[in-house]
Amino acid sequence: MAKNEMVMSMPVEFAAELKKAVPPERLLINEPMSNHTTFRIGGPADYLAFPASLQEVARLLDIVQHFNVPVTVLGNGSNVLVLDRGIRGLVVKFGPEMGYVRHDGTTVFAGAGALLADVSQYAAEFNLTGFEFAIGIPGSIGGAVFMNAGAYEGEMGQVVDAVTAVCGNSLLRRFTREDLQFGYRHSVFQENGCIVCEVELALCDGEDATIRVRLDDYTTKRHSKQPIEMPSAGSTFKRPQGHYAGTLIEQAGLKGTRVGGAQVSTKHAGFIINAGGATAQDVLALISKVQDSVYKQFGVSLHPEVRVLGEE
C-alpha cells in the first residue's frame, strides 16, 4: 500500500469532519508514529488528532463511527510498538489541555493525558500518599488505566476509584471501581471501546518526609537498573508466574542479543531497546527469538506486555 493510498481512499467528507472537530494545528496527516512513541519506531498514521476536551473526544468518536473508520487511542506512546506500515484510520493522542491535575481532599483528578510522574509529584506536593509507585512509569495516566500499569508492588487498580470515559454515540460514562475489571495488565477498556478521559485516584494523607524518601528510592532504582537512556517501550514481557522475565532472559545468555537495530538491553534484560534504526520487524523478530530460547532452556512461556499496533 502506497503511503497516501489509505488516506486518499477515505471519503473527503471524513477529513472535512475531522477538521471541524479539532483545529488544523491539532490534526496531522500521514504523521510518522516514530515521532510519538517512546520506542521511536512506527510508520505513518493516516490521521493523528490531539483533542483538548471531552467534547472533542466525543465528536471524534462520532465521526469515526459514522464513517466506519478504525480509531486507535495512544497515551504517551510507551508500552506500544507501532508496525512499519503505520496505523490506518484515526489515532487519538491527548493534547496538553487533557493533562491537568487537581485534587479535592484525598481524591486526585487527572486528565487522561497527564504523565504518571507529574501526577505522582503533584500528590507528593500535597502530602498525599499511595501513588509513589508510579513515579518511574513512562506513560500517561489514561494509558496506565487501560493497561493497569504497575511497578514496585503497586498498580493502578489499587488506587483508581473511578474513570470518566467517552463511549459510542457521545455517551459520557463514569465507571466505578467495580466496573473497571482490573486484572494483571488488564482493564475493561481493552474490550469496551470506550476512551478514558479522566481518572479519579483515592489516595491517603501522608507524611512529606516518608513520601519523598519513597519517591527518591524508586527514582534511584529506575535510573540505576533500567535503560532509560535508550528508546524502548518499557518492560517487554509480562511477568511469568513464579519467575521474572528479565532474570530468565539473562540466564539464557541473551543480554546484548541483536536483530537489526533491536537489542536486548545489557543493563536490564527485560527491556528490548532501539539501539539505532530499529524497525518494528526487528523488534518482533527479537521478541520471537527470546521467547524461543527461554522456552527451550526453562520451559517458561514469555508473553509480550508491549501492545502491537498497526500494519506490518
C-alpha positions in Angstrom: 0.0 0.0 0.0 1.4 3.4 -1.0 1.8 5.9 1.8 -1.1 8.0 0.7 -3.4 5.3 -0.6 -5.5 4.8 2.5 -5.9 8.5 3.2 -6.9 9.2 -0.4 -9.4 6.2 -0.3 -11.3 7.7 2.6 -14.3 9.9 1.9 -13.4 13.6 1.5 -16.2 14.2 4.0 -14.3 12.3 6.7 -11.3 14.6 6.6 -13.6 17.6 6.4 -15.4 16.5 9.6 -12.1 15.9 11.4 -11.1 19.4 10.5 -14.3 20.7 12.1 -13.8 18.7 15.2 -10.2 19.9 16.0 -8.3 22.9 14.7 -5.7 22.3 12.0 -2.7 22.7 14.3 -4.0 19.7 16.3 -4.7 17.4 13.3 -1.8 15.8 11.4 -2.0 13.7 8.2 0.4 10.8 7.4 2.3 11.5 10.5 5.2 9.1 11.3 4.4 7.4 14.6 8.1 7.1 15.3 7.7 10.8 16.4 5.1 9.9 19.0 6.3 6.6 20.6 9.0 6.0 23.2 10.4 3.2 21.0 10.9 5.8 18.2 9.6 3.2 15.8 6.5 3.2 13.6 5.1 4.1 10.2 2.6 6.8 9.5 -0.8 7.3 10.9 -3.4 8.3 8.3 -4.7 10.9 10.7 -3.4 11.9 14.2 -5.6 14.2 16.3 -4.9 15.8 19.6 -8.2 16.5 21.4 -8.3 19.2 24.1 -11.6 18.3 25.8 -14.2 15.6 26.4 -16.4 17.3 23.8 -13.7 17.0 21.1 -13.1 13.3 22.0 -16.8 12.6 21.7 -17.0 14.4 18.4 -14.0 12.4 17.0 -15.5 9.1 18.2 -18.8 10.0 16.5 -17.0 10.8 13.2 -15.1 7.5 13.0 -18.2 5.6 13.9 -20.3 7.4 11.3 -17.7 6.7 8.5 -16.8 3.2 9.9 -13.1 4.2 10.2 -10.9 2.5 12.8 -9.7 4.5 15.8 -6.6 3.9 18.0 -6.0 5.7 21.2 -2.4 6.5 22.2 -1.3 7.6 25.6 2.3 8.8 26.0 3.4 6.3 23.3 5.0 4.0 25.8 4.3 0.3 26.1 3.4 0.1 22.3 5.1 -1.0 19.2 3.7 0.6 16.0 4.4 -1.5 13.0 6.3 -0.3 10.0 3.4 0.4 7.7 1.8 2.6 10.3 -1.8 2.8 11.6 -4.9 3.1 9.4 -7.7 5.4 10.3 -7.5 7.9 13.1 -5.1 7.9 16.0 -6.2 10.0 19.1 -3.5 11.3 21.4 -4.4 13.7 24.2 -3.0 17.2 24.0 -1.6 19.1 26.9 -5.0 20.5 27.7 -6.0 17.0 28.8 -3.0 16.7 31.1 -4.5 18.6 34.0 -4.2 17.5 37.7 -6.3 18.8 40.6 -7.5 17.4 43.9 -10.3 17.6 46.4 -9.3 16.3 49.8 -7.6 13.0 49.2 -9.1 12.5 45.8 -6.9 13.4 42.8 -8.5 14.1 39.4 -6.2 13.8 36.4 -6.9 14.2 32.7 -6.0 11.2 30.6 -3.0 12.9 29.1 -1.3 13.7 32.4 2.0 11.9 32.8 2.3 9.5 35.7 5.4 11.1 37.0 3.7 14.5 37.1 0.6 13.1 39.0 2.9 11.4 41.4 4.8 14.6 42.1 1.6 16.5 42.4 0.2 14.1 45.0 3.5 14.4 47.0 3.3 18.2 46.9 0.0 17.9 48.9 1.3 15.1 51.1 -1.0 12.5 49.5 0.4 9.0 49.5 -0.4 5.9 47.6 0.8 6.9 44.1 4.6 6.9 44.7 4.9 3.6 42.7 4.0 5.4 39.5 6.9 7.9 39.6 9.1 5.8 37.2 6.4 4.6 34.8 7.0 6.4 31.5 3.3 6.8 30.5 0.2 8.8 30.7 -2.5 8.1 33.3 -5.1 7.2 30.7 -2.8 4.6 29.1 -1.9 3.3 32.6 -5.5 2.7 33.4 -6.0 0.9 30.1 -3.2 -1.5 30.9 -3.5 -1.4 34.7 0.2 -0.4 34.7 2.2 -1.1 37.8 5.7 -1.1 39.4 7.3 -1.7 42.8 4.4 -3.8 44.1 1.8 -1.1 43.2 -0.6 -0.9 40.3 -3.4 1.4 39.1 -6.2 -1.0 40.2 -5.2 -0.3 43.8 -5.8 3.4 43.7 -8.2 4.2 40.9 -11.6 5.0 42.3 -13.5 6.0 39.2 -12.9 6.8 35.5 -14.9 9.1 33.2 -14.8 7.9 29.6 -16.4 8.7 26.2 -18.2 5.7 24.7 -20.2 5.4 21.5 -22.9 7.9 20.4 -21.2 10.7 22.5 -22.1 8.8 25.7 -20.2 10.1 28.7 -20.0 7.4 31.3 -18.5 7.2 34.8 -17.0 3.8 35.6 -16.8 3.0 39.3 -14.1 0.8 40.7 -16.3 -2.3 40.5 -16.9 -1.6 36.7 -13.2 -1.4 35.8 -12.5 -5.2 35.9 -8.8 -4.6 36.8 -6.6 -7.7 36.4 -2.9 -8.2 35.7 -2.2 -5.7 32.9 -5.9 -5.6 32.1 -8.9 -3.3 32.4 -12.4 -3.3 30.9 -11.3 -0.6 28.4 -9.4 -3.3 26.4 -12.8 -4.7 25.4 -15.4 -2.0 25.6 -14.1 0.6 23.0 -14.6 3.5 25.4 -11.9 6.2 25.6 -10.5 7.1 29.1 -10.7 10.8 29.6 -10.4 11.5 33.4 -9.2 9.4 36.2 -10.0 9.7 39.9 -7.4 8.4 42.4 -8.3 7.6 46.0 -5.2 8.4 48.0 -4.4 8.9 51.7 -2.9 11.7 53.8 0.8 11.0 54.4 4.0 12.5 55.8 6.1 14.6 53.4 9.4 13.0 54.5 8.2 9.5 54.1 6.7 10.2 50.6 9.9 11.9 49.5 12.1 9.1 50.6 9.9 6.6 48.7 9.9 8.7 45.6 13.7 9.1 45.7 14.2 5.4 46.3 12.0 4.4 43.3 13.7 7.0 41.1 17.1 5.8 42.0 16.2 2.2 41.3 14.8 3.1 37.9 17.9 5.1 36.9 20.3 2.5 38.1 18.6 -0.6 36.8 16.6 0.4 33.7 17.9 1.5 30.3 16.1 4.8 30.4 18.8 6.5 28.3 17.7 4.4 25.2 14.4 4.3 23.3 12.2 1.4 24.4 8.6 0.7 25.2 9.3 -0.2 28.8 9.3 -3.8 30.1 8.9 -6.0 27.0 7.3 -9.1 28.7 4.7 -9.7 31.3 6.0 -11.4 34.5 5.6 -15.2 34.1 4.1 -16.8 37.2 6.8 -17.7 39.7 9.6 -16.0 37.7 11.0 -12.7 36.5 11.2 -12.3 32.7 14.5 -10.3 32.9 16.1 -12.9 35.0 15.2 -15.7 32.7 16.4 -13.8 29.7 19.7 -13.0 31.3 20.2 -16.6 32.5 19.5 -17.7 28.9 22.6 -15.7 27.9 20.6 -13.2 25.8 21.8 -9.9 27.1 23.0 -7.8 24.2 21.5 -10.1 21.6 20.5 -8.1 18.4 18.3 -8.4 15.4 18.9 -5.4 13.2 18.6 -2.3 15.3 16.8 -4.0 18.1 18.7 -5.2 21.1 18.1 -7.0 24.4 19.4 -4.3 26.9 22.7 -5.1 28.5 21.5 -3.1 31.5 18.3 -4.9 32.1 17.4 -8.0 30.0 13.7 -7.4 30.5 13.9 -4.5 28.1 14.3 -4.6 24.3 15.7 -1.3 23.1 16.1 0.6 19.9 19.9 0.6 19.6 19.7 2.6 16.4 17.5 2.4 13.3 15.4 -0.5 14.6 12.3 -1.4 12.7 9.2 -3.0 14.2 10.1 -6.2 12.3 13.5 -6.2 14.0 11.7 -5.9 17.4 9.2 -8.7 16.6 11.9 -11.0 15.4 14.0 -10.4 18.5 10.9 -11.0 20.8 10.3 -14.3 19.0 14.0 -15.3 19.4 13.9 -14.5 23.1 10.7 -16.4 23.6 12.0 -19.5 21.8 15.3 -19.5 23.7 13.7 -19.1 27.1 11.1 -21.7 26.5 13.7 -24.2 25.2 16.0 -23.7 28.2 13.5 -23.3 31.0 10.1 -24.4 29.7 8.6 -21.0 30.5 6.5 -19.1 28.0 7.0 -15.3 27.8 4.2 -13.2 26.7 4.7 -9.6 25.5 3.5 -6.8 27.6 4.0 -4.3 24.7 0.9 -3.7 22.6 1.5 -4.1 18.9 -0.4 -1.6 16.7 -0.9 -1.1 13.0 0.1 -2.9 9.8 3.2 -4.9 9.0 
